[in-house]
Amino acid sequence: MWLPDKSEALEFLRTYIKAENLIRHMIATDAIMRALARKLGQDENLWGITGLLHDMDLEIVDNNMKRHTRETARILEQKGFPPEGIEAIQSHNEEAGVVRISKPFHYALTAAETITGMVVACTLVYPSKKVADVQPKSIRKRMKETRFAANVNRESIMAVEKLGIPLDDFIGLSLEAMKGVAAEIGL
């Protein structure tokens, strides 16, 4: 079985992804997934690395959502990555034809990778453009504004409630997780 630590996984990821903004998104997803794993008593490294690698095929498939996650699954299967991580990665993109199974890991990845966009959008409207200045209530307020960060799927973020985690708690957890990697994600 191949389950690298974060630095090895990041090095591996960089062989497939060149866009820094996409890498930052995956680093943020890793941080949120680790925080969720701690909260839910799950394997922090597995959940984090799955979050880190979840979009690694986007440049390979040229952002084709019907193909996205299929190449990641193929590559990670060849490496011997844990099947439950591959399954979670595939389930976060229903456009590829994979039906999301009712598993905590799947809901966690879907919500975590989506809320990163909302946190970044909120951060960028602050004069400082620093995630450290963002308050959970600002994110909650912006969630209700459908024109704000219109490409962020609020329903996907709400998947976290299927884990028994209230939205406000998830917003706080996600914000703190991203503050912890602020230097790595340029915010």
MARBA-3410 file (N, C-alpha, C, O; in Angstrom, 1 decimal):
187
0.8,-1.2,0.0,0.0,0.0,0.0,0.9,1.2,0.0,1.9,1.3,0.7 ~ 0.5,2.2,-0.8,1.2,3.5,-0.9,0.4,4.6,-0.3,-0.6,5.0,-0.8 ~ 0.8,5.1,0.9,0.2,6.2,1.5,1.4,7.1,2.0,1.9,7.0,3.1 ~ 1.7,8.1,1.1,2.9,8.9,1.4,2.6,10.0,2.5,1.4,10.2,2.8 ~ 3.6,10.6,3.0,3.4,11.7,3.9,3.1,12.9,3.0,3.2,12.8,1.8
2.8,14.0,3.7,2.4,15.2,2.9,3.5,15.7,1.9,3.2,16.1,0.8 ~ 4.7,15.8,2.4,5.8,16.3,1.5,6.0,15.4,0.3,6.2,15.9,-0.8 ~ 6.0,14.1,0.5,6.1,13.2,-0.7,4.9,13.3,-1.6,5.1,13.3,-2.8 ~ 3.7,13.4,-1.0,2.5,13.5,-1.9,2.5,14.8,-2.6,2.1,14.8,-3.8 ~ 3.0,15.9,-2.0,3.1,17.1,-2.7,4.1,17.1,-3.9,3.8,17.6,-4.9
5.2,16.5,-3.6,6.2,16.3,-4.7,5.6,15.5,-5.9,5.8,15.8,-7.0 ~ 4.9,14.4,-5.5,4.2,13.6,-6.5,3.2,14.4,-7.3,3.1,14.3,-8.5 ~ 2.4,15.1,-6.6,1.3,16.0,-7.2,1.9,17.0,-8.2,1.3,17.2,-9.2 ~ 3.0,17.6,-7.8,3.6,18.6,-8.7,4.1,18.0,-10.0,4.4,18.7,-11.0 ~ 4.2,16.7,-10.1,4.6,16.1,-11.4,3.4,16.1,-12.4,3.5,15.9,-13.6
2.2,16.3,-11.8,1.0,16.3,-12.6,0.3,17.7,-12.7,-0.3,17.9,-13.7 ~ 0.5,18.5,-11.8,-0.1,19.8,-11.7,0.9,20.9,-11.7,1.8,20.9,-10.9 ~ 0.8,21.9,-12.6,1.7,23.0,-12.7,1.1,24.3,-12.2,1.8,25.2,-11.7 ~ -0.3,24.4,-12.2,-1.0,25.6,-11.8,-0.9,25.8,-10.3,-1.4,25.0,-9.6 ~ -0.2,26.9,-9.9,-0.1,27.1,-8.4,-1.4,27.3,-7.7,-1.5,26.8,-6.6
-2.4,28.0,-8.3,-3.7,28.1,-7.7,-4.3,26.8,-7.4,-5.0,26.6,-6.4 ~ -4.2,25.9,-8.3,-4.8,24.6,-8.1,-4.1,23.8,-7.0,-4.7,23.1,-6.2 ~ -2.8,23.9,-7.0,-2.0,23.3,-5.9,-2.4,23.9,-4.5,-2.5,23.2,-3.5 ~ -2.6,25.2,-4.5,-3.0,25.9,-3.3,-4.4,25.4,-2.8,-4.6,25.1,-1.6 ~ -5.3,25.2,-3.8,-6.6,24.6,-3.5,-6.5,23.2,-2.8,-7.2,22.9,-1.9
-5.6,22.4,-3.4,-5.4,21.1,-2.9,-4.7,21.1,-1.5,-5.0,20.2,-0.7 ~ -3.9,22.0,-1.3,-3.2,22.1,0.1,-4.3,22.5,1.1,-4.3,22.0,2.2 ~ -5.2,23.4,0.7,-6.2,23.9,1.6,-7.2,22.7,1.9,-7.6,22.5,3.0 ~ -7.5,21.9,0.9,-8.4,20.8,1.0,-7.7,19.7,2.0,-8.4,19.2,2.8 ~ -6.4,19.5,1.8,-5.7,18.6,2.7,-5.9,19.1,4.2,-6.1,18.3,5.1
-5.7,20.4,4.4,-5.8,20.9,5.8,-7.2,20.7,6.4,-7.3,20.3,7.5 ~ -8.2,21.0,5.6,-9.6,20.8,6.1,-9.9,19.4,6.3,-10.5,19.0,7.3 ~ -9.4,18.5,5.4,-9.7,17.1,5.6,-9.0,16.5,6.8,-9.5,15.7,7.5 ~ -7.8,17.0,7.1,-7.1,16.6,8.4,-7.9,17.0,9.6,-8.0,16.3,10.6 ~ -8.4,18.3,9.6,-9.2,18.8,10.7,-10.5,17.9,10.9,-10.9,17.6,12.0
-11.1,17.6,9.7,-12.3,16.8,9.8,-12.0,15.4,10.3,-12.7,14.8,11.2 ~ -10.9,14.8,9.9,-10.5,13.5,10.4,-10.3,13.5,11.9,-10.7,12.6,12.6 ~ -9.6,14.5,12.4,-9.4,14.6,13.8,-10.7,14.7,14.6,-10.9,14.0,15.6 ~ -11.6,15.5,14.0,-12.9,15.7,14.7,-13.7,14.4,14.7,-14.5,14.1,15.6 ~ -13.6,13.6,13.6,-14.5,12.4,13.5,-13.7,11.2,13.9,-14.3,10.1,13.7
-12.5,11.3,14.4,-11.8,10.1,14.8,-11.3,9.2,13.6,-11.3,8.0,13.8 ~ -11.0,9.8,12.5,-10.6,9.1,11.3,-9.1,9.2,11.1,-8.4,9.9,11.8 ~ -8.6,8.5,10.1,-7.1,8.5,9.8,-6.8,9.8,9.2,-7.1,10.1,8.0 ~ -6.1,10.6,9.9,-5.8,12.0,9.5,-4.9,12.0,8.3,-5.1,12.8,7.4 ~ -3.9,11.1,8.2,-3.0,11.1,7.0,-3.8,10.7,5.8,-3.6,11.3,4.7
-4.6,9.6,5.9,-5.3,9.1,4.7,-6.3,10.2,4.2,-6.3,10.5,3.0 ~ -7.0,10.8,5.1,-8.0,11.8,4.7,-7.3,13.1,4.2,-7.7,13.6,3.2 ~ -6.2,13.5,4.8,-5.4,14.6,4.3,-4.8,14.4,2.9,-5.0,15.2,2.0 ~ -4.1,13.3,2.7,-3.5,13.0,1.5,-4.5,12.8,0.4,-4.3,13.2,-0.8 ~ -5.7,12.2,0.7,-6.8,12.1,-0.3,-7.2,13.5,-0.7,-7.4,13.8,-1.9
-7.3,14.4,0.3,-7.7,15.8,-0.1,-6.6,16.5,-0.9,-6.9,17.2,-1.8 ~ -5.4,16.2,-0.6,-4.3,16.8,-1.4,-4.2,16.3,-2.8,-3.9,17.1,-3.7 ~ -4.6,15.1,-3.1,-4.4,14.5,-4.4,-5.8,14.5,-5.2,-5.8,14.0,-6.4 ~ -6.8,15.0,-4.6,-8.2,14.8,-5.2,-8.3,15.4,-6.6,-9.2,14.8,-7.4 ~ -7.6,16.4,-7.0,-7.8,17.0,-8.3,-6.6,16.9,-9.2,-6.4,17.6,-10.1
-5.7,15.9,-8.9,-4.4,15.8,-9.6,-4.5,15.5,-11.1,-3.5,15.6,-11.8 ~ -5.7,15.2,-11.6,-5.8,14.9,-13.0,-6.4,16.0,-13.8,-6.6,15.9,-15.0 ~ -6.7,17.2,-13.2,-7.4,18.2,-13.9,-6.6,18.8,-15.1,-7.3,19.1,-16.1 ~ -5.3,18.9,-15.0,-4.6,19.3,-16.2,-4.5,18.2,-17.2,-4.4,18.5,-18.4 ~ -4.4,17.0,-16.8,-4.3,15.8,-17.7,-5.6,15.8,-18.6,-5.5,15.5,-19.8
-6.7,16.0,-18.0,-8.0,15.8,-18.7,-8.5,17.2,-19.2,-9.6,17.3,-19.7 ~ -7.7,18.2,-19.1,-8.0,19.5,-19.6,-9.3,20.1,-19.0,-10.1,20.6,-19.7 ~ -9.5,19.9,-17.7,-10.6,20.3,-17.0,-12.0,19.8,-17.5,-13.0,20.3,-17.3 ~ -11.9,18.6,-18.1,-13.1,17.9,-18.6,-13.7,17.2,-17.4,-13.2,16.2,-17.0 ~ -14.8,17.7,-16.9,-15.5,17.2,-15.7,-16.0,15.8,-15.9,-16.2,15.0,-15.0
-16.3,15.4,-17.2,-16.8,14.0,-17.4,-15.7,13.0,-17.3,-15.9,11.8,-17.1 ~ -14.4,13.5,-17.4,-13.3,12.6,-17.3,-12.5,12.8,-16.0,-11.8,11.9,-15.5 ~ -12.7,13.9,-15.3,-12.0,14.2,-14.1,-12.3,13.2,-13.0,-13.4,12.8,-12.8 ~ -11.3,12.8,-12.3,-11.1,11.8,-11.3,-10.8,10.4,-11.8,-10.3,9.6,-11.1 ~ -11.2,10.1,-13.1,-10.9,8.8,-13.7,-9.4,8.6,-13.8,-8.9,7.5,-13.5
-8.7,9.6,-14.3,-7.2,9.5,-14.4,-6.5,9.4,-13.1,-5.6,8.6,-12.9 ~ -7.0,10.2,-12.1,-6.5,10.1,-10.8,-6.6,8.7,-10.2,-5.7,8.2,-9.6 ~ -7.8,8.2,-10.4,-8.1,6.8,-9.9,-7.1,5.8,-10.5,-6.5,5.0,-9.8 ~ -6.9,5.9,-11.8,-6.0,5.0,-12.5,-4.6,5.1,-12.0,-3.9,4.1,-11.7 ~ -4.1,6.3,-11.9,-2.7,6.6,-11.4,-2.6,6.1,-10.0,-1.6,5.4,-9.7
-3.5,6.4,-9.1,-3.4,6.0,-7.7,-3.6,4.5,-7.5,-2.9,4.0,-6.6 ~ -4.4,3.9,-8.3,-4.5,2.4,-8.2,-3.2,1.8,-8.6,-2.7,0.9,-7.9 ~ -2.5,2.3,-9.6,-1.2,1.8,-10.0,-0.1,2.0,-8.9,0.7,1.1,-8.7 ~ -0.2,3.0,-8.2,0.7,3.3,-7.1,0.4,2.5,-5.8,1.2,2.3,-5.0 ~ -0.8,1.9,-5.7,-1.2,1.2,-4.6,-1.8,2.0,-3.5,-1.8,1.6,-2.3
-2.4,3.2,-3.8,-3.1,4.0,-2.9,-4.3,3.3,-2.3,-4.9,2.5,-3.0 ~ -4.6,3.6,-1.0,-5.8,2.9,-0.4,-7.1,3.0,-1.2,-7.4,4.2,-1.6 ~ -7.8,1.9,-1.5,-9.0,2.0,-2.3,-10.1,3.0,-1.7,-10.8,3.6,-2.5 ~ -10.2,3.1,-0.4,-11.2,4.0,0.2,-10.9,5.5,-0.2,-11.8,6.3,-0.3 ~ -9.6,5.8,-0.3,-9.2,7.1,-0.7,-9.5,7.4,-2.2,-10.0,8.4,-2.6
-9.3,6.4,-3.0,-9.6,6.5,-4.5,-11.1,6.6,-4.6,-11.6,7.4,-5.4 ~ -11.9,5.8,-3.9,-13.3,5.9,-4.0,-13.8,7.3,-3.6,-14.8,7.8,-4.2 ~ -13.3,7.8,-2.5,-13.7,9.2,-2.1,-13.4,10.2,-3.2,-14.2,11.1,-3.4 ~ -12.2,10.1,-3.8,-11.8,11.0,-4.8,-12.8,10.9,-6.0,-13.3,12.0,-6.5 ~ -13.1,9.7,-6.4,-14.0,9.6,-7.5,-15.4,10.1,-7.2,-16.1,10.7,-8.0
-15.8,10.0,-5.9,-17.2,10.4,-5.6,-17.4,11.9,-5.5,-18.5,12.4,-5.5 ~ -16.3,12.6,-5.4,-16.4,14.1,-5.2,-16.9,14.8,-6.5,-17.2,15.9,-6.5 ~ -16.8,14.0,-7.6,-17.1,14.6,-8.9,-18.2,13.7,-9.6,-17.9,12.8,-10.3 ~ -19.4,14.0,-9.3,-20.5,13.2,-9.8,-20.7,13.4,-11.3,-21.4,12.5,-11.9 ~ -20.1,14.4,-11.9,-20.2,14.6,-13.3,-19.5,13.5,-14.1,-19.8,13.3,-15.3
-18.6,12.8,-13.5,-17.9,11.7,-14.1,-18.7,10.4,-14.1,-18.2,9.4,-14.6 ~ -19.9,10.5,-13.6,-20.8,9.3,-13.6,-20.6,8.4,-12.4,-21.2,7.3,-12.4 ~ -19.9,8.8,-11.4,-19.7,8.0,-10.2,-20.8,8.5,-9.2,-20.8,9.7,-8.8 ~ -21.6,7.6,-8.7,-22.6,8.0,-7.7,-22.0,8.1,-6.3,-21.3,7.1,-5.9 ~ -22.2,9.2,-5.6,-21.7,9.3,-4.3,-22.4,8.4,-3.3,-23.6,8.4,-3.2
-21.7,7.5,-2.7,-22.2,6.6,-1.7,-22.3,7.3,-0.4,-21.4,8.2,-0.1 ~ -23.2,6.9,0.4,-23.4,7.6,1.7,-22.3,7.1,2.7,-22.5,6.3,3.6 ~ -21.1,7.7,2.5,-20.0,7.4,3.4,-19.4,8.7,3.9,-19.3,9.7,3.2 ~ -19.1,8.8,5.2,-18.5,10.0,5.7,-17.3,10.5,4.9,-17.2,11.7,4.7 ~ -16.4,9.7,4.5,-15.2,10.1,3.8,-15.7,10.8,2.5,-15.1,11.9,2.2
-16.7,10.4,1.8,-17.2,11.0,0.6,-17.8,12.4,0.8,-17.4,13.3,0.1 ~ -18.6,12.4,1.8,-19.2,13.7,2.2,-18.2,14.7,2.6,-18.2,15.9,2.3 ~ -17.2,14.2,3.4,-16.2,15.1,3.9,-15.4,15.7,2.8,-15.1,16.9,2.7 ~ -14.9,14.9,1.8,-14.1,15.4,0.7,-14.9,16.4,-0.2,-14.4,17.4,-0.6 ~ -16.2,16.0,-0.4,-17.0,16.9,-1.2,-17.2,18.3,-0.6,-17.0,19.3,-1.2
-17.5,18.3,0.7,-17.7,19.6,1.4,-16.4,20.3,1.6,-16.3,21.6,1.4 ~ -15.3,19.6,1.9,-14.0,20.3,2.2,-13.4,20.9,0.9,-13.0,22.1,1.0 ~ -13.5,20.2,-0.2,-12.9,20.8,-1.4,-13.7,21.9,-1.9,-13.2,22.8,-2.6 ~ -15.0,21.9,-1.6,-15.8,23.0,-2.1,-15.7,24.3,-1.3,-15.7,25.4,-1.8 ~ -15.7,24.1,0.1,-15.6,25.3,0.9,-14.3,26.1,0.7,-14.3,27.3,1.1
-13.3,25.5,0.2,-12.1,26.2,0.0,-12.3,27.4,-0.9,-11.8,28.5,-0.7 ~ -13.2,27.3,-1.9,-13.5,28.3,-2.8,-14.2,29.5,-2.2,-14.0,30.7,-2.4 ~ -15.1,29.2,-1.2,-15.9,30.2,-0.5,-14.9,31.0,0.4,-15.0,32.2,0.5 ~ -14.0,30.2,1.1,-13.1,30.9,2.0,-12.1,31.8,1.2,-11.9,32.9,1.6 ~ -11.6,31.3,0.1,-10.7,32.2,-0.7,-11.5,33.4,-1.2,-11.0,34.5,-1.1
-12.7,33.2,-1.7,-13.5,34.4,-2.2,-13.7,35.4,-1.1,-13.6,36.6,-1.4 ~ -14.1,34.9,0.1,-14.3,35.8,1.2,-13.0,36.6,1.5,-13.0,37.8,1.8 ~ -11.9,35.8,1.5,-10.6,36.4,1.9,-10.2,37.5,0.9,-9.7,38.6,1.3 ~ -10.5,37.3,-0.4,-10.0,38.3,-1.4,-10.8,39.6,-1.4,-10.4,40.5,-2.1 ~ -12.0,39.6,-0.7,-12.7,40.9,-0.7,-12.3,41.7,0.6,-12.6,42.9,0.7
-11.5,41.1,1.4,-11.0,41.9,2.6,-9.8,42.7,2.1,-9.0,42.3,1.2 ~ -9.7,43.9,2.6,-8.6,44.8,2.1,-7.2,44.2,2.3,-6.3,44.3,1.4 ~ -7.0,43.4,3.4,-5.7,42.8,3.6,-5.4,41.6,2.7,-4.3,41.2,2.5 ~ -6.5,41.0,2.2,-6.4,39.7,1.4,-5.7,38.6,2.2,-5.0,37.8,1.7 ~ -5.9,38.6,3.5,-5.3,37.6,4.4,-6.4,36.8,5.1,-7.4,37.4,5.7
-6.3,35.5,5.0,-7.3,34.6,5.6,-7.4,34.8,7.1,-8.4,34.5,7.8 ~ -6.3,35.3,7.7,-6.2,35.5,9.2,-7.3,36.5,9.6,-7.7,36.5,10.8 ~ -7.7,37.4,8.7,-8.6,38.5,9.0,-10.1,38.1,8.8,-11.0,38.8,9.3 ~ -10.3,36.9,8.2,-11.7,36.5,7.9,-12.4,35.9,9.1,-11.7,35.2,9.9 ~ -13.6,36.3,9.3,-14.4,35.8,10.4,-15.4,34.8,9.9,-16.0,34.9,8.8
-15.7,33.7,10.7,-16.8,32.7,10.3,-18.1,33.4,9.9,-18.7,32.9,8.9 ~ -18.5,34.4,10.6,-19.8,35.1,10.3,-19.8,35.7,8.9,-20.8,35.8,8.2 ~ -18.6,36.1,8.4,-18.5,36.7,7.0,-18.8,35.6,6.0,-19.5,35.8,5.0 ~ -18.2,34.4,6.2,-18.4,33.3,5.3,-19.9,32.8,5.3,-20.5,32.6,4.3 ~ -20.5,32.8,6.5,-21.9,32.4,6.6,-22.8,33.4,5.9,-23.7,32.9,5.2
-22.5,34.6,6.1,-23.3,35.7,5.4,-23.1,35.5,3.8,-24.1,35.6,3.1 ~ -21.9,35.3,3.4,-21.7,35.2,1.9,-22.3,33.9,1.3,-22.6,33.9,0.2 ~ -22.4,32.9,2.2,-23.0,31.7,1.7,-24.5,31.9,1.2,-25.0,31.3,0.3 ~ -25.1,32.9,1.8,-26.5,33.2,1.5,-26.6,34.1,0.2,-27.7,34.1,-0.4 ~ -25.5,34.7,-0.2,-25.5,35.6,-1.3,-25.2,34.7,-2.6,-24.0,34.5,-2.8
-26.2,34.3,-3.3,-25.9,33.4,-4.4,-25.1,34.0,-5.5,-24.5,33.2,-6.3 ~ -25.0,35.3,-5.7,-24.2,35.9,-6.7,-22.7,36.0,-6.3,-21.8,36.1,-7.1 ~ -22.5,35.9,-5.0,-21.1,35.9,-4.5,-20.5,34.6,-4.7,-21.1,33.6,-4.2 ~ -19.3,34.5,-5.3,-18.7,33.2,-5.6,-19.7,32.2,-6.1,-19.9,31.1,-5.6 ~ -20.4,32.7,-7.2,-21.5,31.9,-7.8,-21.1,30.5,-8.2,-22.0,29.6,-8.3
-19.9,30.3,-8.5,-19.5,29.0,-9.0,-19.2,28.0,-7.8,-19.0,26.8,-8.0 ~ -19.3,28.4,-6.6,-19.2,27.6,-5.4,-20.5,26.9,-5.1,-21.5,27.6,-4.8 ~ -20.6,25.6,-5.1,-21.8,24.9,-4.9,-22.1,24.8,-3.5,-21.5,24.0,-2.7 ~ -23.1,25.6,-3.0,-23.5,25.6,-1.6,-24.0,24.2,-1.1,-23.8,23.8,0.0 ~ -24.7,23.5,-2.0,-25.2,22.2,-1.7,-24.1,21.2,-1.3,-24.2,20.4,-0.4
-23.0,21.3,-2.1,-21.9,20.4,-1.8,-21.3,20.7,-0.4,-20.9,19.8,0.3 ~ -21.2,22.0,-0.1,-20.7,22.4,1.3,-21.6,21.8,2.3,-21.2,21.3,3.4 ~ -22.9,21.9,2.1,-23.9,21.4,3.1,-23.9,19.9,3.3,-24.4,19.4,4.2 ~ -23.1,19.2,2.4,-23.0,17.7,2.6,-22.4,17.4,4.0,-22.5,16.3,4.5 ~ -21.7,18.4,4.5,-21.0,18.2,5.8,-22.1,17.9,6.9,-21.7,17.2,7.9
-23.3,18.4,6.8,-24.3,18.1,7.8,-24.7,16.6,7.8,-25.2,16.2,8.8 ~ -24.4,15.9,6.7,-24.6,14.5,6.7,-23.6,13.7,7.6,-23.8,12.5,7.9 ~ -22.6,14.5,8.1,-21.6,13.9,9.0,-22.0,14.3,10.4,-21.3,13.9,11.4 ~ -23.1,15.0,10.6,-23.5,15.4,11.9,-22.8,16.6,12.4,-22.8,17.0,13.6 ~ -22.2,17.4,11.5,-21.5,18.6,11.8,-22.3,19.8,11.3,-22.5,19.9,10.1
-22.7,20.6,12.2,-23.5,21.8,11.8,-22.6,22.7,10.9,-21.4,22.8,11.0 ~ -23.3,23.4,9.9,-22.6,24.2,9.0,-21.7,25.3,9.7,-20.6,25.5,9.3 ~ -22.2,25.9,10.7,-21.4,26.9,11.4,-20.1,26.3,12.0,-19.1,27.0,11.9 ~ -20.2,25.1,12.5,-19.0,24.5,13.0,-18.0,24.2,11.9,-16.8,24.3,12.1 ~ -18.6,23.7,10.8,-17.7,23.4,9.6,-17.0,24.6,9.1,-15.8,24.6,8.7
-17.7,25.7,9.0,-17.1,27.0,8.6,-16.0,27.3,9.5,-14.9,27.7,9.0 ~ -16.2,27.3,10.8,-15.1,27.6,11.7,-13.9,26.7,11.6,-12.8,27.1,11.6 ~ -14.2,25.4,11.5,-13.1,24.4,11.4,-12.3,24.6,10.1,-11.1,24.6,10.1 ~ -13.0,24.9,9.0,-12.4,25.1,7.7,-11.5,26.3,7.7,-10.4,26.3,7.2 ~ -12.1,27.4,8.3,-11.4,28.6,8.3,-10.1,28.5,9.1,-9.0,29.0,8.7
-10.2,27.8,10.3,-9.0,27.6,11.1,-8.0,26.7,10.4,-6.8,27.0,10.5 ~ -8.4,25.7,9.7,-7.5,24.8,9.0,-6.8,25.6,7.9,-5.6,25.4,7.7 ~ -7.5,26.5,7.2,-6.8,27.2,6.1,-5.9,28.3,6.7,-4.9,28.6,6.1 ~ -6.3,28.8,7.9,-5.4,29.8,8.5,-4.0,29.1,8.9,-3.0,29.7,8.9 ~ -4.1,27.8,9.2,-2.9,27.0,9.6,-2.0,26.8,8.4,-0.8,26.5,8.6
-2.5,26.9,7.2,-1.6,26.8,6.0,-1.6,28.0,5.1,-1.3,28.0,3.9 ~ -1.9,29.2,5.8,-2.0,30.4,5.1,-0.7,30.7,4.2,-0.8,31.2,3.1 ~ 0.5,30.5,4.8,1.7,30.8,4.0,1.8,29.9,2.8,2.2,30.3,1.7 ~ 1.4,28.6,2.9,1.5,27.7,1.8,0.5,28.0,0.7,0.7,27.7,-0.5 ~ -0.7,28.6,1.1,-1.7,28.9,0.1,-1.7,30.4,-0.4,-2.6,30.8,-1.1
-0.7,31.1,0.1,-0.6,32.5,-0.3,-1.6,33.5,0.2,-1.9,34.5,-0.4 ~ -2.3,33.1,1.3,-3.3,34.0,1.9,-3.0,34.4,3.3,-3.7,35.1,3.9
END
